[in-house]
Amino acid sequence: MKAQSTRPDWSLSQIVETVRRYWGFDTLRPLQEEAIRAGLENRDSVVVMPTGGGKSLCYQVPPVLANRTDIVVSPLISLMKDQVDGLRQCGYPAVALHGGTPPSKIPEIEREIAEGRYRLVFAAPERLLTPRFMRLLEHVDVRAVAIDEAHCISHWGHDFRPVYRRLAMLKERFGGTSVHAYTATATQRVRDDIAEQLKLRNPAVLVGQFDRPNLVYRVVPRVDVHDQVLEVVRRHAAQAVIVYCITRKDTEAMATSLKAGGVRAEYYHAGMRPDQRRRTQDAFSNEQIDVVVATVAFGMGIDRSDVRSVIHAAMPKSIEHYQQETGRAGRDGLEAECVLFYSPADAMRWQSLIEKSAGEAGKPEEVTRAAFELLEHMRHYCGGIDCRHRVLSEYFGQEYEKDKCDACDICLNERAGVEDATEIAQKILSCVARVEQRFGAGHVVDVLIGAKTDLIRSFRHDQLSTYGLLAQYRKKPLTSMVYQLVDQSLLDRTPGDRPLLKLNAASWEIMRGERTVRMVQPKRDAVAKTRFDKESWDGVDRELFESLRELRRNIAGERGVPPYIVFNDATLRDMARVRPGSDDALLNVRGVGQRKLKDLGPRFLQHIASYCTEHELSLDAATVQTVTEAAAEVGTAYLKPIFDKLDGTIPYDAIRLVVTHLNASRLGRRPRSQEPV
């Protein structure tokens, strides 16, 4: 890689114009400008942005603006393919080299790379590190390497991959090349480890907001998980849903159950043949099925932006996994629901799987210890009683400024406080003491409800003063209360296959009456709701939206690409709200750039015009309404002559004339918000 002088004087207008030309957005999201400038100025960086926060744009803009070739390290073939397909739809020159590339085409692609025909070249870490690829890079003026999913470098991260550690050689072999690490989830410790392992030099560390305000989080006690999952899926009928399970067997059983309920669903896991996995993933991307039931093997390879719900049929093994997996919902900025069905047994199940995996793979003890620590954080999240958005933000080291999110089961008041929680806690803790802290949660609950088990009789625990003390409760709700005490660190539990309950200092404070306890339980009449649904659909002609979705599917089928690559749902909703009647009007819809206007504009404009004629609707409806409302706000004296002359029917050209004389913000015009790229 050749050294090249930097050019740090790129203006913001040049950056925004590039974004507008290729992607149709005229605003940048927080930290995108700083990340783009780090790429332009050849400065190492660690960029942490939540899924849907626009990370990809940060490494896509610099090479096309500076007219150079950059490399992107990506872990999955499917992810590379989708990104390249999406970029090419925007007129962006990009290519990928991976295991699925036909060998006969590799020499031609390498020649085109050497000729500088591409701005971005995607490659897996294994291919990047081959002698052949290294030789190619030596003859190409590559200024920057972007490493996607960079948390894989750290064993403190949630998806450690040893091959990623070898990427440190990039700084040793190509000293003048900047390296940029991108990830959606990384605590301070993981960020520091990434910078150290990659040998980054004075990197710009840019950490975006982890909170995803358009997501509604719910943690629900798991009772009959197949029925519970089906209920959530039906709330999102004919929309994209991902269901995560722990094991391969679980995914197959869940998919079978959903199909029996009339849902278009398939399973996905690492035990399937590659062609089977690809068929399922393609069917989901192409909207041929609505639901994928998967293990963690599914996710990084899917870039579909209109996932309306992510369901966890069991607790994931870390908050990092949870943040990344739920982050696949609502990437288009529209509302989405994330539901986690939790049982205290999940933690023990994960602990067993982690120990088994560590033993088979010969992982260092510190890696296993780190995994247990991450698991413990996740367990506390599930059993907690605080705002979900707040807990997630604070876990990643960020303050949450709102008092109430109105977007989680806690703040939506879907859980009720347990009456006499302190008294119940005292009885539970007293029972733990009476059985001499030698038994687990199941036995303690059996004693408290007055069960008649052989174990209770053999230890004569039916003679204890705490036997039957909480007989009015069923076993599952009472078990939940026991684990709420554990999750709040008011009661300890030993590690291992047979964990025992142990009292701690807080336990004794409660029993002495020196400390109060708060516990919660689901409300029987709680109805899942979201405050976002009405807002995001405001002014949208739903019938037109659905017909635009059908047009999108047809175009995607013709071109062999997923529908979301044509336009995402947010763009289609805006079209169904605005009903654009000209090129200028369509260009003002968020997500429509110059390339897509020229390529797709005629078909969408014709479709919208035909729909409006058939339904006797006016074009440019939302824009007319905006100007009319603005006239009321700023006074009609200036606008009245135009209204009078046109009898209240205002063509888009006339609106543009008004806009040139009035401040856009006073008109209340919505800028073309940037969607995730």
Buried (B, 14 or more C-beta within 10 A) or exposed (E): BEEBEEEEEBEEEEBBEBBBBBBBBBEBBEBBBBBBBBBBBBBBBBBBBBBBBBBBBBBBBBBBBBEBBBBBBBBBBBBBBBBBBBBBBBBBBBBBBBEEBEEEEEEEBBEBBEEEEBBBBBBBBBBBBEEEBBEBBEEBEBBBBBBBBBBBBBBBBBBBBEBBBBBBEBBEEBEEBBBBBBBBBBBEEBBBBBBEBBBBEEBBBBBBBBBBBBBBBBBBBBEEBBEBBBEBBEBBEEBBBBBBBBBBEBBBBBBBBBBEBEBBBBBBBEBBEEEBBBBBBBBBBBBBBBBBBBBBBBBBBBBBBBBBBBBBBBBBBBBBBBBBBBBBBBBBBBBBBBBBBBBBBBBBBBBEBBBEEBEEEEBEEEBBEBBBEBBBBBBBBBBBBBBBBBBBBBBBEBEBEBEEBBBBBBBBEBBEEBEEBBEBBBBBBBBBBBBEBEBBBBBBBBBBBBBEBEEBEEBEBBEBEBBBBBEEBEEEBBBBBBBBBBBBEBBBBEEEEEBBBBBEEBBEEBBEEEBEBEBBBBEEEBEBEBEBEEEBBEEBBEEBBEBBBEBBBEBBEEBEBBBBBBBBBBBBBBBBBBBBBBBBBBBBBBBBBBBBBEBBBEEBBEBBBEBBEEEEEEBBBBBBBBBBEBBEEBEEEEBEEBBEEEEEEBBBEBBBEBBEEBEEEEBEBBEBBBBBB
